[in-house]
């Protein structure tokens, strides 16, 4: 579902349901990925400015090489994941909820000491997009600056409202709310937990 005030530059709200996401197997057979959102809409792997996805990682192995792309990875289920920089042998340990940012050119591989995991991925074309990932728990009442905001249901459920403007709805675990806020606009987003364990992953992205 998407809603706007009309016009190509309007602020837009879209609920992306977990059931809508298609699973695409990795070429190496080590897992599957589900694209949540991409900009521009319909962009492929060679021409996106940013891309958000969820992946199920079943086996250890090297990460793909992404020249000119910055990546942010956050484990959402399972873990920990061990990320090993193959040149320096530096190891980063990622339990669930900890994010890690790295350049797509860097040669990393992952190890899964506790078995398969699921993760949340943000990919940014370095010269055209900037962004970051955070997590939050409990109620949200926030005035949003221009740019792209993605609120991913990590656990539990929320009621969502943009008062008097773009509408309201429910956000379940695995669903994502995408708000594209136009320049000069500053809508207020309110999210009320429906369950005591409700948690969110938040990505904010700005494009050049």
KETILUM-981733 format. One line per 8 residues: number of its first residue (from 1); their letters; for each residue x, z, y of N, C-alpha, C, CB. Coordinates in nm, 3 decimals. Glycine has a CB too. Layout:
BEGIN
NUM = A = X,Z,Y,X,Z,Y,X,Z,Y,X,Z,Y | ...
//
This chain:
BEGIN
1 = XXXXXXXX = 0.085,0.000,-0.120,0.000,0.000,0.000,0.088,0.000,0.124,-0.096,0.123,0.001 | 0.055,-0.084,0.222,0.130,-0.084,0.347,0.032,-0.093,0.462,0.232,-0.199,0.352 | 0.069,-0.034,0.575,-0.016,-0.032,0.694,0.073,-0.047,0.816,-0.099,0.099,0.701 | 0.020,-0.109,0.922,0.096,-0.121,1.046,-0.001,-0.128,1.162,0.190,-0.245,1.044 | 0.054,-0.125,1.283,-0.029,-0.138,1.402,-0.048,-0.284,1.440,0.032,-0.062,1.518 | 0.011,-0.376,1.360,-0.003,-0.517,1.389,0.120,-0.567,1.461,-0.128,-0.544,1.473 | 0.155,-0.698,1.436,0.271,-0.755,1.500,0.394,-0.736,1.415,0.292,-0.693,1.637 | 0.489,-0.831,1.426,0.605,-0.831,1.338,0.698,-0.715,1.364,0.679,-0.960,1.352
9 = XXXXXXXX = 0.695,-0.659,1.488,0.788,-0.552,1.523,0.723,-0.414,1.514,0.842,-0.574,1.662 | 0.604,-0.406,1.456,0.533,-0.278,1.451,0.597,-0.185,1.351,0.387,-0.300,1.417 | 0.576,-0.055,1.374,0.613,0.045,1.275,0.525,0.027,1.151,0.597,0.190,1.332 | 0.589,0.033,1.034,0.518,0.006,0.909,0.541,0.118,0.808,0.563,-0.129,0.849 | 0.437,0.145,0.731,0.441,0.246,0.626,0.404,0.180,0.494,0.346,0.365,0.658 | 0.479,0.213,0.390,0.449,0.158,0.258,0.474,0.263,0.152,0.533,0.031,0.229 | 0.380,0.281,0.061,0.400,0.365,-0.056,0.445,0.274,-0.172,0.269,0.444,-0.094 | 0.559,0.306,-0.230,0.613,0.231,-0.344,0.598,0.321,-0.467,0.764,0.189,-0.321
17 = XXXXXXXX = 0.511,0.281,-0.557,0.479,0.366,-0.671,0.579,0.346,-0.785,0.336,0.338,-0.721 | 0.609,0.455,-0.854,0.704,0.448,-0.965,0.660,0.346,-1.069,0.721,0.585,-1.030 | 0.529,0.337,-1.091,0.478,0.245,-1.194,0.497,0.099,-1.156,0.331,0.273,-1.218 | 0.524,0.071,-1.027,0.543,-0.068,-0.983,0.685,-0.119,-1.009,0.511,-0.080,-0.835 | 0.779,-0.028,-1.035,0.920,-0.067,-1.040,0.953,-0.134,-1.173,1.011,0.054,-1.018 | 1.025,-0.245,-1.165,1.065,-0.318,-1.285,1.204,-0.273,-1.330,1.064,-0.471,-1.259 | 1.218,-0.253,-1.460,1.347,-0.216,-1.517,1.425,-0.342,-1.552,1.329,-0.125,-1.642 | 1.548,-0.353,-1.499,1.635,-0.466,-1.528,1.760,-0.415,-1.600,1.673,-0.544,-1.398
25 = XXXXXXXX = 1.788,-0.464,-1.721,1.906,-0.414,-1.794,2.035,-0.460,-1.728,1.902,-0.462,-1.939 | 2.135,-0.374,-1.733,2.268,-0.411,-1.686,2.328,-0.515,-1.780,2.360,-0.287,-1.677 | 2.417,-0.597,-1.724,2.483,-0.700,-1.804,2.566,-0.639,-1.916,2.571,-0.788,-1.716 | 2.626,-0.521,-1.891,2.711,-0.460,-1.992,2.632,-0.374,-2.092,2.817,-0.375,-1.926 | 2.501,-0.367,-2.075,2.418,-0.292,-2.167,2.426,-0.142,-2.153,2.454,-0.327,-2.304 | 2.494,-0.094,-2.046,2.514,0.049,-2.029,2.400,0.123,-1.964,2.635,0.071,-1.951 | 2.297,0.053,-1.919,2.185,0.119,-1.853,2.087,0.018,-1.798,2.233,0.210,-1.741 | 1.990,0.068,-1.721,1.893,-0.018,-1.654,1.879,0.029,-1.509,1.754,-0.016,-1.727
33 = XXXXXXXX = 1.841,-0.062,-1.422,1.818,-0.028,-1.282,1.679,-0.070,-1.241,1.923,-0.094,-1.191 | 1.622,0.003,-1.144,1.491,-0.029,-1.089,1.505,-0.036,-0.937,1.383,0.077,-1.131 | 1.488,-0.156,-0.881,1.497,-0.170,-0.737,1.375,-0.108,-0.671,1.510,-0.318,-0.698 | 1.399,-0.017,-0.576,1.292,0.049,-0.502,1.258,-0.027,-0.375,1.332,0.194,-0.468 | 1.360,-0.065,-0.299,1.340,-0.139,-0.174,1.468,-0.213,-0.139,1.299,-0.044,-0.058 | 1.451,-0.325,-0.068,1.566,-0.404,-0.025,1.534,-0.465,0.111,1.600,-0.515,-0.130 | 1.637,-0.484,0.192,1.620,-0.545,0.324,1.727,-0.651,0.344,1.626,-0.439,0.437 | 1.686,-0.772,0.390,1.549,-0.816,0.416,1.467,-0.824,0.286,1.549,-0.952,0.487
41 = XXXXXXXX = 1.336,-0.820,0.300,1.248,-0.828,0.184,1.279,-0.955,0.106,1.099,-0.825,0.227 | 1.292,-0.942,-0.024,1.319,-1.055,-0.110,1.465,-1.094,-0.121,1.243,-1.171,-0.062 | 1.554,-1.022,-0.053,1.697,-1.055,-0.058,1.751,-1.034,-0.198,1.776,-0.969,0.043 | 1.853,-1.114,-0.231,1.920,-1.100,-0.359,2.045,-1.015,-0.347,1.954,-1.236,-0.414 | 2.122,-1.012,-0.455,2.239,-0.925,-0.458,2.350,-0.974,-0.366,2.291,-0.915,-0.599 | 2.346,-1.099,-0.324,2.451,-1.153,-0.238,2.418,-1.147,-0.089,2.480,-1.295,-0.276 | 2.292,-1.124,-0.054,2.256,-1.133,0.088,2.174,-1.015,0.139,2.179,-1.259,0.112 | 2.164,-0.905,0.064,2.093,-0.788,0.117,2.177,-0.721,0.226,2.062,-0.687,0.004
49 = XXXXXXXX = 2.108,-0.654,0.321,2.175,-0.568,0.417,2.180,-0.425,0.364,2.104,-0.573,0.554 | 2.072,-0.383,0.299,2.072,-0.256,0.228,1.980,-0.266,0.107,2.029,-0.141,0.321 | 2.007,-0.180,0.011,1.928,-0.180,-0.112,1.922,-0.037,-0.166,1.989,-0.277,-0.218 | 1.803,0.005,-0.209,1.782,0.135,-0.270,1.728,0.113,-0.410,1.685,0.224,-0.184 | 1.784,0.186,-0.507,1.742,0.169,-0.645,1.756,0.301,-0.721,1.823,0.058,-0.715 | 1.695,0.306,-0.838,1.712,0.417,-0.933,1.766,0.358,-1.062,1.577,0.494,-0.957 | 1.861,0.425,-1.123,1.924,0.373,-1.244,1.923,0.477,-1.354,2.067,0.327,-1.215 | 1.902,0.431,-1.476,1.921,0.512,-1.596,2.055,0.472,-1.657,1.802,0.494,-1.698
57 = XXXXXXXX = 2.149,0.564,-1.661,2.283,0.537,-1.710,2.296,0.596,-1.850,2.392,0.595,-1.614 | 2.313,0.510,-1.950,2.311,0.554,-2.088,2.449,0.573,-2.149,2.234,0.457,-2.171 | 2.548,0.496,-2.098,2.682,0.503,-2.157,2.787,0.505,-2.046,2.706,0.384,-2.253 | 2.903,0.565,-2.071,3.010,0.564,-1.971,3.067,0.424,-1.954,3.120,0.661,-2.011 | 3.136,0.404,-1.839,3.198,0.274,-1.817,3.230,0.252,-1.670,3.110,0.164,-1.867 | 3.291,0.138,-1.637,3.331,0.109,-1.499,3.212,0.067,-1.413,3.437,-0.001,-1.496 | 3.223,0.096,-1.283,3.124,0.048,-1.187,3.156,-0.096,-1.150,3.120,0.138,-1.062 | 3.053,-0.170,-1.114,3.073,-0.308,-1.067,3.147,-0.308,-0.934,2.938,-0.380,-1.052
65 = XXXXXXXX = 3.218,-0.418,-0.909,3.293,-0.436,-0.784,3.198,-0.492,-0.677,3.416,-0.530,-0.805 | 3.190,-0.424,-0.561,3.103,-0.467,-0.452,3.186,-0.474,-0.323,2.981,-0.370,-0.435 | 3.243,-0.590,-0.295,3.324,-0.608,-0.174,3.236,-0.597,-0.050,3.397,-0.744,-0.177 | 3.281,-0.517,0.048,3.210,-0.505,0.174,3.085,-0.421,0.169,3.175,-0.637,0.222 | 3.065,-0.345,0.061,2.944,-0.264,0.044,2.984,-0.117,0.029,2.862,-0.311,-0.080 | 2.922,-0.031,0.108,2.936,0.113,0.091,2.823,0.163,0.002,2.936,0.187,0.228 | 2.853,0.261,-0.082,2.755,0.310,-0.179,2.740,0.461,-0.167,2.796,0.272,-0.321 | 2.618,0.509,-0.188,2.590,0.652,-0.198,2.515,0.673,-0.329,2.507,0.704,-0.073
73 = XXXXXXXX = 2.566,0.764,-0.410,2.510,0.792,-0.543,2.468,0.938,-0.548,2.613,0.759,-0.656 | 2.349,0.965,-0.603,2.300,1.101,-0.619,2.233,1.113,-0.755,2.201,1.140,-0.504 | 2.279,1.206,-0.837,2.222,1.228,-0.970,2.089,1.302,-0.955,2.320,1.308,-1.062 | 1.984,1.250,-1.019,1.852,1.312,-1.009,1.806,1.378,-1.140,1.751,1.208,-0.967 | 1.856,1.330,-1.253,1.821,1.391,-1.382,1.946,1.393,-1.470,1.704,1.314,-1.453 | 1.964,1.502,-1.543,2.080,1.514,-1.629,2.203,1.553,-1.549,2.104,1.384,-1.703 | 2.316,1.522,-1.604,2.441,1.552,-1.539,2.510,1.672,-1.601,2.418,1.577,-1.392 | 2.634,1.695,-1.558,2.699,1.625,-1.448,2.751,1.487,-1.488,2.812,1.708,-1.395
81 = XXXXXXXX = 2.783,1.409,-1.384,2.855,1.282,-1.400,2.996,1.303,-1.348,2.783,1.164,-1.324 | 3.095,1.253,-1.420,3.233,1.254,-1.374,3.268,1.113,-1.327,3.331,1.303,-1.487 | 3.303,1.100,-1.199,3.347,0.972,-1.143,3.499,0.975,-1.131,3.280,0.944,-1.005 | 3.564,0.879,-1.193,3.710,0.876,-1.199,3.760,0.754,-1.122,3.760,0.873,-1.346 | 3.841,0.778,-1.018,3.905,0.669,-0.944,4.021,0.620,-1.029,3.954,0.716,-0.801 | 4.011,0.494,-1.074,4.102,0.448,-1.179,4.245,0.425,-1.130,4.048,0.322,-1.239 | 4.267,0.410,-1.001,4.404,0.397,-0.951,4.472,0.532,-0.938,4.406,0.325,-0.817 | 4.398,0.630,-0.880,4.459,0.760,-0.851,4.431,0.864,-0.958,4.410,0.810,-0.718
89 = XXXXXXXX = 4.331,0.838,-1.045,4.284,0.930,-1.149,4.213,1.051,-1.090,4.401,0.976,-1.234 | 4.183,1.049,-0.959,4.104,1.157,-0.899,3.965,1.157,-0.962,4.095,1.140,-0.743 | 3.916,1.278,-0.994,3.786,1.292,-1.057,3.692,1.369,-0.965,3.798,1.363,-1.193 | 3.572,1.315,-0.946,3.467,1.381,-0.870,3.357,1.420,-0.968,3.412,1.288,-0.756 | 3.318,1.546,-0.967,3.213,1.595,-1.056,3.083,1.604,-0.978,3.251,1.733,-1.117 | 2.980,1.532,-1.026,2.851,1.529,-0.958,2.744,1.594,-1.045,2.811,1.383,-0.925 | 2.706,1.719,-1.015,2.587,1.776,-1.077,2.462,1.715,-1.011,2.586,1.932,-1.065 | 2.347,1.738,-1.067,2.223,1.689,-1.007,2.208,1.744,-0.866,2.101,1.728,-1.094
97 = XXXXXXXX = 2.177,1.654,-0.771,2.153,1.694,-0.633,2.269,1.677,-0.540,2.112,1.834,-0.630 | 2.390,1.652,-0.592,2.505,1.631,-0.506,2.526,1.481,-0.487,2.633,1.698,-0.564 | 2.541,1.437,-0.361,2.563,1.294,-0.336,2.712,1.266,-0.318,2.485,1.248,-0.211 | 2.750,1.141,-0.342,2.889,1.097,-0.327,2.889,0.958,-0.266,2.964,1.099,-0.464 | 2.967,0.942,-0.159,2.978,0.814,-0.089,3.115,0.752,-0.119,2.958,0.832,0.064 | 3.114,0.621,-0.148,3.240,0.554,-0.178,3.228,0.404,-0.147,3.280,0.576,-0.326 | 3.342,0.341,-0.129,3.345,0.197,-0.101,3.328,0.120,-0.232,3.479,0.157,-0.031 | 3.248,0.016,-0.227,3.219,-0.062,-0.347,3.339,-0.135,-0.404,3.113,-0.160,-0.318
105 = XXXXXXXX = 3.447,-0.149,-0.323,3.568,-0.213,-0.373,3.653,-0.118,-0.458,3.650,-0.265,-0.258 | 3.631,0.012,-0.441,3.714,0.110,-0.511,3.683,0.110,-0.661,3.693,0.250,-0.452 | 3.787,0.111,-0.745,3.765,0.103,-0.890,3.729,0.239,-0.951,3.889,0.047,-0.959 | 3.599,0.265,-0.962,3.553,0.389,-1.024,3.492,0.360,-1.161,3.450,0.460,-0.934 | 3.503,0.457,-1.249,3.430,0.455,-1.374,3.358,0.589,-1.388,3.524,0.428,-1.495 | 3.254,0.591,-1.468,3.180,0.716,-1.487,3.192,0.762,-1.631,3.032,0.698,-1.450 | 3.197,0.893,-1.646,3.191,0.958,-1.776,3.068,1.048,-1.777,3.322,1.039,-1.806 | 3.006,1.060,-1.894,2.880,1.134,-1.908,2.898,1.246,-2.011,2.764,1.039,-1.949
113 = XXXXXXXX = 2.962,1.355,-1.973,2.991,1.460,-2.073,2.868,1.526,-2.132,3.076,1.566,-2.010 | 2.755,1.522,-2.061,2.633,1.585,-2.111,2.527,1.482,-2.152,2.575,1.678,-2.005 | 2.566,1.355,-2.160,2.472,1.253,-2.204,2.413,1.173,-2.089,2.362,1.317,-2.283 | 2.311,1.090,-2.118,2.254,0.999,-2.019,2.200,1.070,-1.896,2.144,0.919,-2.082 | 2.201,0.998,-1.782,2.153,1.052,-1.655,2.067,0.947,-1.585,2.272,1.095,-1.565 | 1.995,0.994,-1.485,1.927,0.905,-1.389,1.985,0.933,-1.252,1.771,0.926,-1.390 | 2.002,0.827,-1.171,2.055,0.848,-1.037,1.982,0.764,-0.934,2.203,0.818,-1.033 | 2.000,0.803,-0.808,1.945,0.737,-0.690,2.062,0.670,-0.619,1.868,0.838,-0.596
121 = XXXXXXXX = 2.046,0.542,-0.584,2.156,0.464,-0.527,2.116,0.402,-0.395,2.200,0.355,-0.624 | 2.203,0.417,-0.295,2.190,0.346,-0.168,2.312,0.256,-0.153,2.177,0.445,-0.046 | 2.288,0.127,-0.124,2.395,0.031,-0.102,2.379,-0.029,0.037,2.395,-0.081,-0.213 | 2.489,-0.032,0.113,2.487,-0.072,0.253,2.591,-0.181,0.278,2.512,0.049,0.345 | 2.548,-0.295,0.332,2.644,-0.398,0.373,2.720,-0.344,0.494,2.572,-0.534,0.406 | 2.848,-0.319,0.477,2.924,-0.234,0.568,2.920,-0.281,0.713,3.066,-0.228,0.523 | 2.926,-0.410,0.739,2.930,-0.460,0.877,2.791,-0.474,0.939,3.001,-0.593,0.880 | 2.686,-0.452,0.859,2.550,-0.477,0.909,2.457,-0.358,0.898,2.491,-0.592,0.835
129 = XXXXXXXX = 2.494,-0.255,0.824,2.402,-0.143,0.804,2.481,-0.013,0.790,2.314,-0.166,0.679 | 2.420,0.094,0.839,2.474,0.228,0.824,2.362,0.319,0.773,2.533,0.282,0.959 | 2.399,0.420,0.697,2.296,0.509,0.646,2.356,0.629,0.575,2.205,0.435,0.552 | 2.269,0.723,0.541,2.311,0.841,0.467,2.194,0.892,0.384,2.362,0.952,0.563 | 2.226,0.981,0.290,2.128,1.036,0.197,2.136,1.188,0.204,2.153,0.986,0.051 | 2.020,1.253,0.211,2.012,1.398,0.207,1.899,1.437,0.111,1.987,1.458,0.351 | 1.888,1.566,0.083,1.777,1.618,0.004,1.707,1.727,0.083,1.826,1.672,-0.134 | 1.580,1.750,0.052,1.507,1.859,0.117,1.401,1.913,0.024,1.444,1.811,0.250
137 = XXXXXXXX = 1.357,2.034,0.053,1.256,2.102,-0.028,1.157,2.167,0.065,1.321,2.207,-0.123 | 1.030,2.171,0.022,0.928,2.235,0.105,0.865,2.139,0.202,0.987,2.350,0.179 | 0.796,2.195,0.302,0.719,2.116,0.397,0.810,2.039,0.492,0.623,2.205,0.477 | 0.761,1.924,0.539,0.833,1.839,0.633,0.742,1.813,0.753,0.877,1.704,0.567 | 0.795,1.831,0.872,0.728,1.791,0.997,0.838,1.738,1.087,0.648,1.911,1.065 | 0.848,1.606,1.099,0.964,1.547,1.165,0.923,1.426,1.247,1.070,1.506,1.061 | 0.976,1.421,1.370,0.961,1.302,1.454,1.073,1.205,1.418,0.965,1.339,1.606 | 1.036,1.083,1.386,1.131,0.988,1.329,1.184,0.891,1.434,1.066,0.911,1.216
145 = XXXXXXXX = 1.316,0.877,1.438,1.381,0.781,1.526,1.368,0.640,1.467,1.530,0.817,1.548 | 1.387,0.537,1.548,1.380,0.400,1.495,1.479,0.376,1.382,1.406,0.299,1.607 | 1.440,0.290,1.291,1.520,0.258,1.174,1.435,0.265,1.048,1.640,0.352,1.162 | 1.500,0.257,0.936,1.432,0.266,0.806,1.448,0.406,0.748,1.487,0.159,0.707 | 1.338,0.462,0.702,1.337,0.593,0.638,1.273,0.578,0.500,1.260,0.699,0.725 | 1.340,0.628,0.398,1.285,0.629,0.263,1.282,0.771,0.212,1.366,0.537,0.168 | 1.163,0.817,0.174,1.141,0.953,0.123,1.102,0.936,-0.024,1.028,1.031,0.206 | 1.196,0.972,-0.112,1.178,0.952,-0.256,1.137,1.083,-0.322,1.308,0.897,-0.320
153 = XXXXXXXX = 1.027,1.080,-0.394,0.980,1.198,-0.465,1.072,1.232,-0.581,0.837,1.178,-0.515 | 1.148,1.339,-0.566,1.244,1.380,-0.669,1.174,1.467,-0.773,1.363,1.455,-0.606 | 1.102,1.569,-0.725,1.027,1.657,-0.814,0.894,1.691,-0.748,1.108,1.787,-0.846 | 0.796,1.726,-0.832,0.668,1.773,-0.779,0.590,1.665,-0.707,0.691,1.887,-0.686 | 0.507,1.708,-0.611,0.418,1.615,-0.542,0.394,1.662,-0.399,0.284,1.601,-0.617 | 0.364,1.566,-0.311,0.341,1.592,-0.169,0.215,1.520,-0.121,0.463,1.549,-0.085 | 0.151,1.576,-0.019,0.055,1.504,0.063,0.129,1.455,0.187,-0.069,1.595,0.101 | 0.106,1.329,0.223,0.178,1.264,0.333,0.078,1.225,0.442,0.256,1.140,0.284
161 = XXXXXXXX = 0.118,1.249,0.569,0.033,1.210,0.681,0.121,1.171,0.800,-0.065,1.324,0.720 | 0.084,1.059,0.863,0.138,1.024,0.995,0.019,1.033,1.089,0.207,0.877,0.996 | 0.002,1.147,1.159,-0.125,1.179,1.225,-0.175,1.070,1.320,-0.111,1.307,1.301 | -0.302,1.031,1.297,-0.372,0.941,1.389,-0.320,0.801,1.395,-0.368,0.997,1.522 | -0.231,0.763,1.306,-0.162,0.636,1.324,-0.166,0.549,1.200,-0.021,0.661,1.365 | -0.076,0.576,1.110,-0.054,0.483,1.001,-0.124,0.521,0.872,0.091,0.471,0.975 | -0.176,0.643,0.865,-0.252,0.679,0.747,-0.194,0.797,0.673,-0.261,0.564,0.657 | -0.240,0.814,0.549,-0.200,0.927,0.467,-0.208,0.887,0.321,-0.288,1.050,0.495
169 = XXXXXXXX = -0.152,0.972,0.234,-0.156,0.944,0.091,-0.081,1.051,0.015,-0.097,0.807,0.062 | -0.069,1.032,-0.115,0.001,1.127,-0.202,0.131,1.066,-0.249,-0.087,1.167,-0.323 | 0.233,1.149,-0.262,0.363,1.106,-0.312,0.396,1.190,-0.436,0.474,1.120,-0.203 | 0.400,1.124,-0.551,0.432,1.190,-0.677,0.580,1.170,-0.709,0.343,1.136,-0.792 | 0.630,1.245,-0.807,0.768,1.229,-0.850,0.792,1.084,-0.894,0.801,1.327,-0.966 | 0.899,1.025,-0.843,0.932,0.886,-0.873,0.877,0.787,-0.773,0.880,0.851,-1.008 | 0.778,0.828,-0.691,0.726,0.741,-0.585,0.819,0.746,-0.464,0.582,0.784,-0.544 | 0.808,0.647,-0.376,0.888,0.642,-0.255,0.801,0.601,-0.137,1.007,0.545,-0.271
177 = XXXXXXXX = 0.816,0.670,-0.026,0.753,0.634,0.101,0.857,0.564,0.186,0.694,0.761,0.175 | 0.828,0.441,0.229,0.918,0.365,0.317,0.852,0.351,0.453,0.952,0.225,0.255 | 0.915,0.411,0.554,0.870,0.397,0.692,0.974,0.316,0.769,0.848,0.536,0.759 | 0.932,0.202,0.820,1.016,0.119,0.906,0.971,0.141,1.049,1.009,-0.034,0.865 | 1.050,0.217,1.128,1.009,0.260,1.261,1.065,0.163,1.364,1.057,0.404,1.290 | 0.976,0.103,1.443,1.015,0.004,1.542,1.085,0.068,1.661,0.893,-0.075,1.590 | 1.168,-0.010,1.729,1.236,0.036,1.850,1.134,0.083,1.953,1.325,-0.075,1.909 | 1.161,0.198,2.015,1.070,0.253,2.115,0.959,0.337,2.057,1.011,0.144,2.194
185 = XXXXXXXX = 0.950,0.345,1.926,0.846,0.425,1.861,0.907,0.555,1.810,0.779,0.345,1.745 | 0.823,0.656,1.791,0.872,0.784,1.737,0.757,0.857,1.669,0.935,0.873,1.851 | 0.708,0.804,1.556,0.596,0.870,1.487,0.637,1.003,1.429,0.542,0.780,1.376 | 0.538,1.090,1.411,0.560,1.220,1.348,0.514,1.211,1.203,0.484,1.333,1.425 | 0.603,1.244,1.111,0.572,1.247,0.970,0.550,1.390,0.925,0.683,1.180,0.887 | 0.439,1.414,0.855,0.412,1.545,0.797,0.394,1.529,0.647,0.285,1.611,0.861 | 0.467,1.614,0.572,0.458,1.612,0.426,0.437,1.756,0.378,0.587,1.549,0.362 | 0.329,1.777,0.304,0.291,1.910,0.259,0.304,1.917,0.107,0.147,1.945,0.303
193 = XXXXXXXX = 0.383,2.011,0.053,0.397,2.022,-0.092,0.264,2.053,-0.161,0.500,2.129,-0.128 | 0.240,1.987,-0.271,0.125,2.018,-0.356,0.166,2.101,-0.476,0.058,1.889,-0.402 | 0.296,2.110,-0.502,0.348,2.188,-0.614,0.466,2.271,-0.564,0.390,2.096,-0.734 | 0.492,2.382,-0.631,0.597,2.472,-0.585,0.738,2.417,-0.602,0.586,2.600,-0.656 | 0.755,2.317,-0.690,0.889,2.263,-0.715,0.916,2.136,-0.636,0.907,2.235,-0.861 | 0.832,2.104,-0.537,0.840,1.975,-0.468,0.974,1.959,-0.394,0.724,1.960,-0.368 | 1.043,1.850,-0.423,1.171,1.818,-0.361,1.177,1.668,-0.332,1.289,1.862,-0.451 | 1.254,1.634,-0.230,1.264,1.495,-0.183,1.409,1.453,-0.170,1.191,1.478,-0.050
201 = XXXXXXXX = 1.432,1.323,-0.187,1.557,1.259,-0.147,1.524,1.171,-0.027,1.621,1.175,-0.264 | 1.603,1.184,0.080,1.574,1.114,0.205,1.692,1.021,0.237,1.549,1.214,0.322 | 1.662,0.894,0.257,1.762,0.799,0.303,1.721,0.747,0.441,1.777,0.681,0.202 | 1.814,0.755,0.537,1.792,0.696,0.668,1.892,0.583,0.688,1.805,0.803,0.781 | 1.841,0.468,0.733,1.923,0.348,0.742,1.899,0.281,0.877,1.892,0.251,0.626 | 2.007,0.237,0.939,2.001,0.158,1.061,2.075,0.027,1.038,2.061,0.236,1.182 | 2.019,-0.083,1.088,2.083,-0.214,1.071,2.127,-0.268,1.207,1.987,-0.313,1.002 | 2.235,-0.347,1.203,2.290,-0.404,1.326,2.207,-0.525,1.368,2.437,-0.444,1.307
//
